[in-house]
Amino acid sequence: MAYMGFNALKSKLAGRPGVTNPGALAATIGRAKYGTQQFNSAAAKGKSLKGAHAQHGQKVAHELARRHKAKRRRAHKPPAELARERAGTPKPPWEMALEKAQHRNE
């Protein structure tokens, strides 16, 4: 994965839907990619991590993107459905029948 500076990553993330704090997200990605100690040390000194060895690299970026997408999908579900998922209870039969009918009409 090519190096991208903190401010460049922050501005790129600011344009994405659902990102409310691009600076915090950019810092999380940096800490995951370079390790907490290395990232915080460079940030405290005001240094760039260009040329630094990424501990986890692209795998981390893909995992963070996957988690973000899953979080956005969960955010669009009604509260009752989220509560059922957490409790592990199935949908009521009438609700499943309604979904089947709607799916057939599409």
N, C-alpha and C positions, 0 to 999 in steps of 0.2 A: 504494500500500500504506500503510495507516495506521501511525502511529508506535506502537511498543511498546517500553517501556523494557527495559533489559538484564535486570533482576531478573524482570520479568514474562515475558520471553521464556525466560529460564533455567528458571523454574518450569513453564512450558508444555511445554518440551522434556523436562523431567525425567519427565513422565508418559508419554512415548512409548517404545514397546518398541525395544530395541537401542541406546538412547542411554546411554552409560556415563559421559560427562563433559558434562553440559548446559552448564556454564559455558564450556568451550572451544568447543563448537558455537555458542553464542550469540555469542561473540567472533568466530568465523569468519564468521558471517552478517553481523555488524555491520561487519567490515572489508571484506567483499565489497560490501555495500550502500553504505557511506559512503566507502570508500577507506581504506587503511591509515593514511595520515598524519592524516587528519581524525579517524578513530576513536581512534587512539592518543593524539592530542593531547587530545581530550575526556576520555578515560579517565584520563590523567595528571593533569588538572586537576579531575577529579571532576565534570565538567559533563555535562548532558543533551544529546542530539543532537536533541531535539524542535524542529522548525522548520528543521532543517538540510537542505540540499539533498542528496538521495540521488543518488549518481552513476549507479547502475545499477538501483536499485529492485526492482520485482517480478520482472524477468527473472532476477536473481541468486537470489532466493529460490526460484523454480521450478527453476532448474538445480541448486541445492544439494539440494533435496528429491528430484529425479530421481536424483542421484548416490547419495544415502543409500539410496533404495529399491533401486537396482541393487546396492549393496554388501551389503544385507541378503539379496537373492536369491542372490548368489554365496556368501554365508556358509553357506547351507543345502545346498550341493552337496558330495558326497563328495570327498575330496582327490584321488583318482585322476582324477575327471572334471575338476577344476580344472586338474590338471597337463596333461591332454590338450588342454584349451582353450588353455592358454598355449603349448603346443608346436604347436598347429594340426593335430593328428592326429585323424582321424575315430574314431568309436566302432567297436569290433569288431562284426562282423555278428551274432554271437550276442546281444550286448547290445541291438542295435537290434530284433531279432526279439522279444526278451523285452519290450521297451517297447511294441511294437505289440500283443502279446498282452494285456498289462496294460491298455492303452488300450481295446481291444475289450471287455474284461470290465467296464469301468466304466459 
